[in-house]
């Protein structure tokens, strides 16, 4: 004869195994997904670099300049910092951005061999560089120096269709203005290209 209490215990035991089996599957799935997310973007990867003051006689300070970084193929994903003591580095003329990590890194994880574009801006002064990413824990970007765009002769921040810049170049070419290299066709052609927007 079959014992009914034994059948109930056997049924409960089978359900318990089934429930534990599903719990184990859920935990393993969660751990697998968590591990994958940590591997993809969870590892800290710092980019540090220096931006030097302008060398055009103004000695315009780099501290306080905005630093923007993005992967060359994904310019819509940007990370920023401030150069100097008020930024992440806490040091003069220095910036530091963590492009990895679960908090603060790029939304889509970066990859080894991708090119990181770094742009700096403070008023009309700018600088930029790039860096091919490696697997190192921290990378040092090439040094940059703030400069005014070569098309902006009068330092007003306008580089496209600026009649004043074109007028300065023209007066220099004719010798009406005290400047370097008067009557230099290369300079006047270069400024004309700036005026029409044919510059790099």
Buried (B, 14 or more C-beta within 10 A) or exposed (E): EEEEEEEEEEEEEEEEEEEEEEEEEEEEEEEEEEEEEEEBBBBBBBBBBBBBBBEEEEEBBBBEBBBBBBBEEBEEBEBBBBBBEEBBBEBEBBBBBBBBBEEEBBEEBBEEEBEBBBBBBBEBBBBEBEBEBEEEEEBEBEEBBBBBBEBBBEBEEBBEEBEEBBBBBBBBBEEEEEBEEBEBEEBBEBBEEBBEEEBE
